[in-house]
């Protein structure tokens, strides 16, 4: 790639790095935010969940908007929205203000990220060049999250507001560079496409995500006011059914349901859900364990979690080599096995564990992150006692274990595919034709959120 192509990729990677570091910094600042604003555990969890809900609920609509309204326009406009509401979060004086700011920031990311991925798929030639761009893009996302855990701890020492103010400066620099480097929209080619949004489908998807998450958060209340919890879950499931019905009947669906007949797409999506859910759940519990149960200051927590940032180095260096040598499926399986081992090793955690006893878990978790996220992107294109911490830690273990099962199925599917084609996953690398893994030759799952929206 030429200098301008690398510069454009740097800008696009800057946005996904911004997302990763933003989520992680807020997560590690949660104990300070909760203490300063007097938030309950449920409200503190919503500060994190609001971003994810906004992101997940509007990503499909964001992909469609990028195609209909222009990738460059959506990228620049929503990067500006991200910048504004990230800064507004730092001025929050009540929990609901922070939740609203995080939700809108997540919505902004939901429109910005598909536009960035679409710019990659249209600006870099399919094959080794695009695969390289996507691996760097995925590695940057993982690196941003891990680095955010460290930076967030250090910034929290200055005041939790700085975890919201800092991304503003970073986003402003990216926006200034993007104005010069992001190419203008090109005239569409090929068959004429509809110019309509699937607003009913987007509303059903966003509503389902919101209600199901609300129902899960309310599980902490046990049987207290259980009818409301059950009602939220039931209505959420009904909205999922409605979404499927809408997508089957509309002429311009957000999701073409036939894509789920492709095993690699389903495995990549399910694998990403399990892995990221396990990782984010683990680091949330780990942060509370270190800061609230152990009483560590945020800077000490940040230094302790520094080893999680090993993926910053491994994602762009080791992971691409392993993918070329063994293929996506085997590398993903290795990442899930490391994650399962990491979280299982942490289950016997005690109130007086030394950092040396925690180190293997942190190292394995960071390495597993490096091995899993990039290949999946290509394949998918109030204080509590120690027993409660242990129960919470079971969730990442189970999710990582389920991820191992999904990854094993992927390995078997990749082996059958090579047997049918006569090729193999290793040895010759991506340039040598037949030796290139099928997932690298055709990163269909990566293009799915954008191309299917078109």
Secondary structure, DSSP 8 states (H G I E B T S, - for coil): --HHHHHHHHHHHHHHHHHHHHHHHHHHHHHHHHHHHT--HHHHHHHHHHHHHHHHHHHHHHHHHHHHH-HHHHHHHHHHHHHHHHHHHTT--SHHHHHHHHHHHHHHHHHHHHHHHHHHHHHS-TTHHHHHHHHHHHHHHHHHHHHHHHHHHHHHHH-TTHHHHHHHHHHHHHHHHHHHHS-------SS-------HHHHHHHHHHHHHHHHHHHGGGGTTTTHHHHHHHHHHHHHHHHHHHHHHHH-SS-SS-GGGGG-HHHHHHHHHHHHHHHHHHHHHHHHHHIIIIIS---HHHHHHHGGGGGGHHHHIIIIIHHHHHHH-HHHHHHHHHHHHHHHHHHHTT--TT--HHHHHHHHHHHHHHHHHHHHHHHHHH-----HHHHHHHHHHHHHHHHHHHHHHHHHHHHHHHHHHHHT--SSSS-TTSGGGS-HHHH--HHHHHHHHTT-
